[in-house]
Amino acid sequence: MAGVPTPTPFLEDLLRSAVNSSPFPSPAPPSARLILQAWSELRQPSASSDPSLLLPALLTLSSVPRPSLHLSDPQAKLLLSLLSSSPPSSPAVPLLLSLLSVWLRKSLRPSSSLLLSVLPLLPSFLSPHSLLLLGSLSLHDPSRPAALSLLSRLLDSPVAAPPPDLLPDFLAGIGYALSHSDPTSFKKVFTFLLGLWSSGAGPSFSPSLSNGLMLLKLVEWLVAGFLNSRSFDMIELLCSEISPDKCRERRESYSRFAVVMACSGVLRAFRMAGSSSKLGVSARMRNSVEGSIGLVANSLVMGNDSEKHLLLQCLAIGLARCGPLSFYADVFRCLCLALLDVIFPLMHLCRRVVEIQDGSLEVKQCLESVLFKEAGAVTGVFCNQYAMADDESRLLVENDMWKYSQEIYWNLRLAVLVLRGVKDELLRDLEKIAEAAFFMVVVFAAEVAKHKLNPKAFGETRSEVSVRILVSFSCIEYLRRVRLSEYTDAIRQAVLTIQENANACILFVESMPSYDLLTKPQGMPYLEGKRYAWCNDEVQTARILFYLRVMPTCIGFVPGSLFAKVAAPTMFLYMQHPNGKVARAAHSVFVAFISSGNDSEQDDRSALKEHLVFYYIQRALEAFPGITPFEGLASGVAALVRHLPAGSPAIFYCVHSLVEKTRELCTKAVSHDGNIWKNWEKDNEPCKKVAELLLRLISLVDIQVLPYVLKQLAELITGLPKEGQNVLLSQLYSQIAESDDVARKPILVSWLQSLSYICSHKNPFGSSYTKGPSSSDTSSLNASISRL
């Protein structure tokens, strides 16, 4: 006989807390006066025959928190007398049985005569309500044999499930009995426990995750008690009852979900107790329990199962509670399914909310579920299994995860487009689930990167995995709201890997959505009749921004033809995105391509660069100011004048376009503010930015283009009013004076002196910049500039 001390006086409270991690506040306990009054009423001779007197008094006592309720032997004797005079169907019976069980568990040495006097009464009250009292009686030596005998008699007949609120009491009674049973009784009671939710137990015991959590806690409590009392024979017996062989033998009587939760409770108790070797827990016992979990997982993987959803829930929460597990391919696969289909059912939820534009109840239930709250722990167990998995299992799970990332993109994108501005609160809740799924994907990808992107991994495998990680991250980029080291580390490893392989770079660029897909929603029937604007598609924009940021790191390996076909249209499209961050990233791609020079077909690449520059300048300047960020424009211009061949027509076109844009902007600025030239140093007008960019070109362009730049600048400056001339001349003086270019500085000094002379003696355009020049003025100006 085990003789295990009870680790806590109230197991049923532990079971309730296992289900309700944040229970509602309990009502205020009755006052001492009310408690005394209740006992006084129970002592009335008419109490047993007057329900109006008996029930309120018992309810008052039952509402006292059990840790605060103290019952003496005389009070227990009073309760026993009331029980003996109550018919079995009386509503007072469950209350009396519950109060007596409190007395049995809080009394260190209850009267033996009282204990024995309880037993003759119980056969008349054998029911689910009496199970807690039977278990409490088994805690004491005098009443234990008879209590276990009565319990066995109760279990021999079909047992109806108690009401849900009393199930913790029912299970606690079984737990108390198991903790002090002899081996024969233990086997019978434990077999009954694992079969409660099987088909043979009847429909009244419907399996649920909350039932499973209580079962896990019960078994954990039981094993922890055996460990504390060093009852290793009972631990051995318990483990043998849930061994794979026993589970196969009793497949008809054991509930699979009960097996999973019982095994998880055993493993959790082992983990919480510390070192298994010091405790005397053999590796054979642990492996046997783990093998039973693997057996249930195998039954799930092998085919469709009506209990699949519940079993996946139990596997996930059970393993999250018990910690690391030896590798089992089927368990690994089930954890993946649980994460993608049960914990983060984004595909179902997105489709649901889009179809009915509601579904808030399902979304709230998912957010508040215990599984969602423990998703991090489940992900940890999942990644631990990945670290131990074989290559075939890893590949299967990776494919599922990468596919899931793409499904997140398509479904969440549609949900955002449909719900934004219509059901914002629902969308916020949906995105909370999606953000948690983002963390799960990122942590998993970081684990993949650690194992498959290290230098020892096979080259082609590394490249392929890198591309798939990057594509997956692009799909969930919209959900990245905080800095995450796993995210940055995985990207860094993936980018470094594809930089070593031209084919990987090509695969990455080819995976980018096409221009048509970006500008025209396809496969989205719920958007029919609605105006679609690509620049307002937040999820798509986040994905393209990811591509725009990564592409410069591998642009040298991208063939010109592929860049022209796939990347350039998207680059030019997002160059005019109203979000400055996105537009700047598009300019960065242009700069990277213009600066690249590792393509084997250099002639084709050079021709493409020149061709793209014409459209780039046109596209950038037409949206400046307003959309085109000046930093992006400046970097693009600097790159093209540095990297295009000397004397390139594209550079001439760039200079001419910048001069025209400067003239246009200055005209508009003067018309709005006549004092702009006086406030030039403090001003931040677009015309100032472009003018200064134009001035910087004299030290950037090649020597073949320099004369054209000087001529264009002279035409621009001499056409300004006197204040404008002085401002730009002053800037030119400073810029040329600070130059250390010994080759072109003499030319620039001479040109600047001549330009200053012309400006100081004549303003061909008169005093107003908006007034056009006469024909004689124009001829004089051209002659002067020619002399420059």
Secondary structure by P-SEA (a helix, b strand, c coil): ccccccccccaaaaaaaaaccccccccccccaaaaaaaaaaaacccccccccccaaaaaaaaacccccccccaaaaaaaaaaaaaccccccaaaaaaaaaaaaaaacccccaaaaaaaaaaccccccccaaaaaaaaaccccaaaaaaaaaaaaaacccccccccaaaaaaaaaaaaaacccaaaaaaaaaaaaacccccccccccccaaaaaaaaaaaaaaaaaaaaacaaaaaaaaaaaacaaaaaaacccccaaaaaaaaaaaaaaaaaacccccccccaaaaaaaaaaaaaaaaaaaaccccaaaaaaaaaaaaaaaaccccccaaaaaaaaaaacccccaaaaaaaaaaacccaaaaaaaaaacccccaaaaaaaaaaaaaaaccaaaaaaaaaaaaaaaaaaaaaaaaaaaacccccaaaaaaaaaaaaaaaaaaaaaaaaaaaccccccccaaaaaaaaaaaaaaaaaaccccccccaaaaaaaaaaaaaaaacaaaaaaaaaaccccccccccccccccccbbbbcccaaaaaaaaaaaaaacccccccccaaaaacccaaaaaaacccccaaaaaaaaaaaaaaaacccccaaaaaaaaaaaaaaaaaaaaaaaccccccaaaaaaaaaaaaaccccccaaaaaaaaaaaaaaaaaaaaaaaacccccccccccccaaaaaaaaaaaccccccccaaaaaaaaaaaaaaaccaaaaaaaaaaaaaaaaaccccccaaaaaaaaaaaaaaaaccccccccccccccaaaaaaaaaaaaac
